[in-house]
Amino acid sequence: MSDRAVYDTMIFFQWAVLPECRQHRTVKALYDGPIQLCLSADTLDEARRLLTRPELVQRFSLLTSERADAVLREARRLAAWFASVPEHFSLPQHRLDDHLFDLAIEAKAKYLVTWEGRLLN
């Protein structure tokens, strides 16, 4: 059985802007099986907003609308979907990430994967 994980949006960004040969282990783990991604509408919407930001699309040549759609479609295919995620936790300093904590708690995820220092602290 795979360990469950919730990925912060930066992981989706890296997935979209790096060529397949340079994908991080966080993405490879979804295909290889040790990790099962957990997704909700909030996490998918946040990833979609990031991957379609005009300034990022201009800066990263691999970040096309087709690539963003493909990454999100693949994430959805590989993930356990959580249609309803109740509020479990709030981080007062950064409430915008509460949906990640809520999903991790609801999914009983072993990992919350992020690069954000404020969350890691």
N, CA, C and O of each residue as an XYZ file, in Angstrom:
484
protein
N       0.839     -1.193      0.000
C       0.000      0.000      0.000
C       0.877      1.247      0.000
O       1.877      1.302      0.715
N       0.515      2.224     -0.779
C       1.277      3.459     -0.902
C       0.993      4.397      0.260
O      -0.114      4.436      0.798
N       2.021      5.153      0.634
C       1.831      6.222      1.617
C       1.150      7.389      0.914
O       1.462      7.698     -0.236
N       0.230      8.027      1.603
C      -0.466      9.174      1.033
C       0.325     10.451      1.261
O       1.009     10.616      2.271
N       0.207     11.358      0.281
C       0.895     12.641      0.369
C       0.027     13.743     -0.226
O      -0.748     13.519     -1.155
N       0.178     14.924      0.330
C      -0.432     16.133     -0.211
C       0.719     16.992     -0.708
O       1.674     17.247      0.026
N       0.626     17.437     -1.957
C       1.671     18.267     -2.563
C       1.224     19.722     -2.599
O       0.112     20.041     -3.020
N       2.117     20.594     -2.148
C       1.892     22.027     -2.259
C       2.020     22.412     -3.742
O       2.549     21.647     -4.548
N       1.542     23.577     -4.077
C       1.504     24.002     -5.479
C       2.862     24.064     -6.148
O       2.960     23.855     -7.357
N       3.906     24.345     -5.399
C       5.237     24.422     -6.006
C       5.639     23.086     -6.630
O       6.388     23.068     -7.606
N       5.166     21.995     -6.096
C       5.482     20.686     -6.663
C       4.830     20.552     -8.043
O       5.443     20.020     -8.969
N       3.603     21.027     -8.180
C       2.937     21.006     -9.488
C       3.666     21.923    -10.470
O       3.788     21.609    -11.654
N       4.144     23.048     -9.967
C       4.896     23.974    -10.817
C       6.156     23.297    -11.352
O       6.430     23.350    -12.551
N       6.919     22.662    -10.468
C       8.133     21.968    -10.909
C       7.798     20.868    -11.909
O       8.512     20.675    -12.893
N       6.720     20.158    -11.653
C       6.269     19.094    -12.550
C       6.020     19.666    -13.952
O       6.348     19.033    -14.955
N       5.447     20.848    -14.007
C       5.088     21.455    -15.289
C       6.260     22.104    -16.016
O       6.268     22.136    -17.246
N       7.237     22.618    -15.298
C       8.313     23.372    -15.965
C       9.583     22.566    -16.204
O      10.461     23.003    -16.947
N       9.689     21.412    -15.592
C      10.886     20.595    -15.806
C      10.614     19.514    -16.846
O       9.532     18.927    -16.864
N      11.589     19.249    -17.710
C      11.403     18.143    -18.658
C      11.339     16.816    -17.910
O      11.836     16.701    -16.790
N      10.734     15.836    -18.525
C      10.526     14.542    -17.875
C      11.824     13.949    -17.325
O      11.821     13.342    -16.254
N      12.912     14.117    -18.039
C      14.190     13.544    -17.597
C      14.725     14.204    -16.331
O      15.629     13.661    -15.694
N      14.190     15.356    -15.955
C      14.664     16.066    -14.763
C      13.626     16.125    -13.650
O      13.795     16.882    -12.693
N      12.564     15.346    -13.755
C      11.518     15.370    -12.741
C      12.060     14.956    -11.380
O      12.903     14.065    -11.273
N      11.566     15.610    -10.360
C      11.961     15.314     -8.982
C      11.375     13.984     -8.541
O      10.429     13.479     -9.145
N      11.930     13.434     -7.507
C      11.439     12.164     -6.968
C       9.991     12.272     -6.479
O       9.271     11.275     -6.429
N       9.577     13.474     -6.124
C       8.195     13.640     -5.669
C       7.203     13.282     -6.769
O       6.136     12.733     -6.494
N       7.553     13.589     -7.999
C       6.691     13.249     -9.134
C       6.906     11.794     -9.529
O       5.944     11.065     -9.770
N       8.146     11.377     -9.593
C       8.448      9.992     -9.969
C       7.801      8.998     -9.002
O       7.392      7.910     -9.408
N       7.709      9.367     -7.742
C       7.119      8.481     -6.731
C       5.642      8.192     -7.018
O       5.131      7.138     -6.640
N       4.963      9.120     -7.679
C       3.558      8.899     -8.027
C       3.431      7.792     -9.080
O       2.504      6.983     -9.041
N       4.370      7.776    -10.008
C       4.349      6.776    -11.070
C       4.891      5.427    -10.587
O       4.405      4.371    -10.991
N       5.890      5.478     -9.728
C       6.537      4.250     -9.260
C       5.736      3.540     -8.176
O       5.936      2.349     -7.940
N       4.829      4.261     -7.514
C       3.934      3.615     -6.580
C       4.128      3.815     -5.092
O       3.198      3.517     -4.342
N       5.268      4.298     -4.601
C       5.362      4.423     -3.145
C       4.517      5.548     -2.560
O       4.278      5.586     -1.354
N       4.065      6.468     -3.419
C       3.271      7.609     -2.955
C       1.962      7.671     -3.718
O       1.929      7.522     -4.940
N       0.880      7.894     -2.976
C      -0.405      8.185     -3.603
C      -0.738      9.635     -3.298
O      -0.885     10.021     -2.138
N      -0.853     10.421     -4.334
C      -1.208     11.825     -4.204
C      -2.655     11.947     -3.750
O      -3.510     11.172     -4.178
N      -2.929     12.910     -2.892
C      -4.287     13.220     -2.455
C      -4.634     14.607     -2.980
O      -3.864     15.553     -2.812
N      -5.784     14.721     -3.608
C      -6.210     15.981     -4.204
C      -7.630     16.330     -3.792
O      -8.460     15.466     -3.509
N      -7.871     17.631     -3.771
C      -9.219     18.164     -3.577
C      -9.410     19.277     -4.593
O      -8.462     19.684     -5.265
N     -10.619     19.761     -4.702
C     -10.894     20.859     -5.628
C     -10.040     22.080     -5.297
O      -9.547     22.752     -6.202
N      -9.861     22.369     -4.021
C      -9.061     23.544     -3.630
C      -7.609     23.411     -4.066
O      -7.033     24.368     -4.584
N      -7.010     22.243     -3.866
C      -5.602     22.081     -4.254
C      -5.451     22.117     -5.769
O      -4.504     22.708     -6.287
N      -6.374     21.492     -6.474
C      -6.306     21.495     -7.931
C      -6.531     22.895     -8.492
O      -5.846     23.298     -9.432
N      -7.470     23.634     -7.935
C      -7.723     25.011     -8.380
C      -6.519     25.910     -8.131
O      -6.160     26.724     -8.982
N      -5.897     25.763     -6.969
C      -4.719     26.579     -6.669
C      -3.585     26.271     -7.641
O      -2.905     27.181     -8.116
N      -3.384     24.999     -7.935
C      -2.342     24.614     -8.887
C      -2.660     25.187    -10.271
O      -1.768     25.697    -10.949
N      -3.908     25.107    -10.687
C      -4.307     25.635    -12.000
C      -4.057     27.143    -12.074
O      -3.559     27.638    -13.085
N      -4.399     27.872    -11.016
C      -4.158     29.333    -11.007
C      -2.679     29.642    -11.144
O      -2.303     30.558    -11.875
N      -1.836     28.892    -10.452
C      -0.391     29.127    -10.527
C       0.129     28.818    -11.929
O       0.888     29.602    -12.498
N      -0.273     27.694    -12.476
C       0.262     27.253    -13.773
C      -0.233     28.083    -14.947
O       0.265     27.923    -16.062
N      -1.188     28.954    -14.725
C      -1.692     29.800    -15.808
C      -1.368     31.279    -15.591
O      -1.872     32.140    -16.313
N      -0.532     31.569    -14.601
C      -0.151     32.973    -14.375
C       0.675     33.470    -15.562
O       1.701     32.875    -15.891
N       0.238     34.550    -16.204
C       0.907     35.029    -17.421
C       2.412     35.264    -17.255
O       3.189     34.944    -18.155
N       2.823     35.814    -16.128
C       4.257     36.096    -15.953
C       5.087     34.809    -15.873
O       6.257     34.806    -16.255
N       4.496     33.728    -15.383
C       5.201     32.452    -15.330
C       5.203     31.771    -16.697
O       6.200     31.168    -17.093
N       4.102     31.868    -17.403
C       4.015     31.297    -18.752
C       5.043     31.959    -19.660
O       5.660     31.285    -20.485
N       5.238     33.271    -19.522
C       6.231     33.996    -20.327
C       7.655     33.592    -19.970
O       8.524     33.520    -20.839
N       7.888     33.332    -18.700
C       9.253     33.076    -18.221
C       9.728     31.636    -18.459
O      10.923     31.407    -18.645
N       8.816     30.677    -18.455
C       9.188     29.266    -18.554
C       8.628     28.677    -19.846
O       7.416     28.526    -20.002
N       9.519     28.351    -20.758
C       9.104     27.914    -22.093
C       8.296     26.622    -22.090
O       7.441     26.441    -22.957
N       8.536     25.727    -21.153
C       7.769     24.479    -21.101
C       6.365     24.664    -20.523
O       5.511     23.789    -20.667
N       6.131     25.787    -19.878
C       4.846     26.011    -19.213
C       3.823     26.579    -20.196
O       3.508     27.769    -20.177
N       3.322     25.706    -21.041
C       2.264     26.077    -21.981
C       0.926     25.677    -21.372
O       0.881     24.944    -20.385
N      -0.145     26.152    -21.953
C      -1.457     25.758    -21.443
C      -1.665     24.253    -21.635
O      -2.310     23.607    -20.810
N      -1.125     23.697    -22.715
C      -1.235     22.257    -22.944
C      -0.481     21.474    -21.875
O      -0.966     20.459    -21.376
N       0.707     21.956    -21.533
C       1.522     21.284    -20.510
C       0.832     21.376    -19.151
O       0.760     20.382    -18.429
N       0.329     22.547    -18.797
C      -0.373     22.718    -17.522
C      -1.581     21.783    -17.458
O      -1.800     21.120    -16.443
N      -2.358     21.729    -18.526
C      -3.521     20.833    -18.567
C      -3.098     19.376    -18.420
O      -3.746     18.606    -17.712
N      -2.012     19.001    -19.088
C      -1.544     17.612    -19.029
C      -1.093     17.238    -17.621
O      -1.394     16.143    -17.145
N      -0.377     18.133    -16.954
C       0.091     17.866    -15.588
C      -1.103     17.726    -14.645
O      -1.148     16.803    -13.831
N      -2.051     18.624    -14.751
C      -3.215     18.565    -13.861
C      -4.083     17.339    -14.149
O      -4.625     16.726    -13.229
N      -4.209     16.990    -15.414
C      -4.973     15.790    -15.785
C      -4.281     14.535    -15.237
O      -4.939     13.635    -14.717
N      -2.966     14.484    -15.358
C      -2.203     13.334    -14.869
C      -2.249     13.262    -13.344
O      -2.369     12.177    -12.775
N      -2.154     14.400    -12.694
C      -2.248     14.432    -11.230
C      -3.595     13.883    -10.789
O      -3.680     13.084     -9.857
N      -4.633     14.316    -11.463
C      -5.992     13.857    -11.134
C      -6.122     12.347    -11.349
O      -6.759     11.655    -10.554
N      -5.517     11.843    -12.424
C      -5.581     10.415    -12.732
C      -4.871      9.582    -11.666
O      -5.340      8.504    -11.302
N      -3.750     10.080    -11.172
C      -2.933      9.340    -10.219
C      -3.398      9.492     -8.773
O      -2.977      8.731     -7.902
N      -4.250     10.455     -8.519
C      -4.575     10.839     -7.139
C      -5.822     10.160     -6.588
O      -6.707      9.714     -7.319
N      -5.845     10.107     -5.278
C      -7.080      9.809     -4.551
C      -7.810     11.147     -4.428
O      -7.230     12.135     -3.977
N      -9.069     11.175     -4.825
C      -9.835     12.418     -4.842
C     -10.668     12.549     -3.574
O     -11.333     11.605     -3.147
N     -10.617     13.737     -2.985
C     -11.398     14.037     -1.785
C     -12.370     15.160     -2.133
O     -12.002     16.333     -2.193
N     -13.616     14.767     -2.359
C     -14.640     15.715     -2.796
C     -15.054     16.665     -1.690
O     -15.413     17.814     -1.950
N     -15.003     16.190     -0.463
C     -15.418     17.007      0.669
C     -14.298     17.009      1.709
O     -13.912     15.966      2.237
N     -13.793     18.197      1.983
C     -12.706     18.323      2.955
C     -13.123     19.338      4.013
O     -13.098     20.544      3.765
N     -13.504     18.852      5.187
C     -13.903     19.784      6.250
C     -12.703     20.547      6.806
O     -11.553     20.141      6.637
N     -12.993     21.642      7.461
C     -11.940     22.428      8.115
C     -11.484     21.679      9.365
O     -12.286     21.335     10.233
N     -10.179     21.438      9.433
C      -9.585     20.746     10.579
C      -8.569     21.613     11.322
O      -8.384     21.471     12.531
N      -7.909     22.518     10.579
C      -6.754     23.214     11.140
C      -6.608     24.554     10.449
O      -6.938     24.699      9.272
N      -6.110     25.533     11.193
C      -5.831     26.835     10.602
C      -4.480     27.337     11.093
O      -4.161     27.280     12.281
N      -3.710     27.825     10.150
C      -2.425     28.442     10.466
C      -2.643     29.951     10.393
O      -2.658     30.522      9.303
N      -2.814     30.604     11.550
C      -3.194     32.019     11.548
C      -2.282     32.922     10.715
O      -2.752     33.897     10.130
N      -0.984     32.608     10.655
C      -0.053     33.453      9.906
C      -0.228     33.317      8.396
O       0.202     34.189      7.641
N      -0.855     32.232      7.953
C      -1.000     32.029      6.511
C      -2.200     31.139      6.213
O      -2.048     29.973      5.850
N      -3.367     31.692      6.366
C      -4.610     30.936      6.199
C      -4.817     30.417      4.773
O      -5.624     29.513      4.553
N      -4.091     30.987      3.804
C      -4.242     30.536      2.426
C      -3.818     29.080      2.236
O      -4.216     28.442      1.261
N      -3.021     28.556      3.151
C      -2.577     27.170      3.051
C      -3.380     26.214      3.933
O      -3.057     25.029      4.015
N      -4.409     26.716      4.585
C      -5.218     25.849      5.453
C      -5.790     24.654      4.704
O      -5.915     23.566      5.267
N      -6.135     24.853      3.439
C      -6.717     23.744      2.664
C      -5.743     22.573      2.536
O      -6.169     21.422      2.443
N      -4.435     22.858      2.531
C      -3.440     21.779      2.467
C      -3.432     20.964      3.753
O      -3.404     19.734      3.725
N      -3.459     21.665      4.870
C      -3.491     20.975      6.162
C      -4.790     20.184      6.314
O      -4.790     19.042      6.774
N      -5.891     20.814      5.920
C      -7.184     20.131      6.018
C      -7.198     18.848      5.192
O      -7.676     17.810      5.650
N      -6.673     18.930      3.976
C      -6.635     17.750      3.117
C      -5.711     16.683      3.691
O      -6.055     15.501      3.695
N      -4.558     17.086      4.169
C      -3.617     16.117      4.751
C      -4.245     15.396      5.943
O      -4.081     14.186      6.099
N      -4.951     16.130      6.766
C      -5.601     15.524      7.930
C      -6.737     14.607      7.485
O      -6.852     13.478      7.961
N      -7.567     15.091      6.579
C      -8.709     14.297      6.108
C      -8.253     13.013      5.403
O      -8.872     11.961      5.557
N      -7.171     13.110      4.634
C      -6.661     11.962      3.880
C      -5.797     11.036      4.731
O      -5.411      9.951      4.296
N      -5.500     11.486      5.954
C      -4.564     10.751      6.803
C      -3.237     10.553      6.073
O      -2.648      9.473      6.086
N      -2.789     11.637      5.434
C      -1.560     11.614      4.651
C      -0.350     11.529      5.569
O      -0.313     12.142      6.636
N       0.620     10.771      5.138
C       1.863     10.650      5.886
C       2.762     11.861      5.624
O       3.564     12.245      6.476
N       2.617     12.461      4.430
C       3.492     13.556      4.038
C       2.713     14.760      3.532
O       1.685     14.624      2.868
N       3.222     15.934      3.857
C       2.809     17.187      3.241
C       4.075     17.740      2.613
O       4.976     18.195      3.318
N       4.144     17.702      1.302
C       5.373     18.039      0.584
C       5.308     19.488      0.144
O       4.402     19.888     -0.588
N       6.280     20.273      0.598
C       6.320     21.701      0.291
C       7.767     22.187      0.321
O       8.646     21.562      0.914
N       7.978     23.317     -0.336
C       9.262     24.013     -0.276
C       9.153     25.286      0.558
O      10.150     25.979      0.757
N       7.968     25.599      1.043
C       7.740     26.862      1.746
C       8.249     26.805      3.174
O       7.779     26.010      3.989
N       9.219     27.664      3.462
C       9.826     27.704      4.788
C       8.840     27.980      5.897
O       8.946     27.405      6.980
N       7.873     28.858      5.642
C       6.917     29.197      6.710
C       6.058     27.993      7.083
O       5.605     27.890      8.222
N       5.831     27.090      6.146
C       5.071     25.882      6.451
C       5.960     24.833      7.119
O       5.523     24.103      8.009
N       7.205     24.774      6.672
C       8.121     23.797      7.249
C       8.447     24.113      8.705
O       8.680     23.211      9.510
N       8.462     25.397      9.031
C       8.734     25.783     10.420
C       7.586     25.381     11.304
O       7.623     25.619     12.511
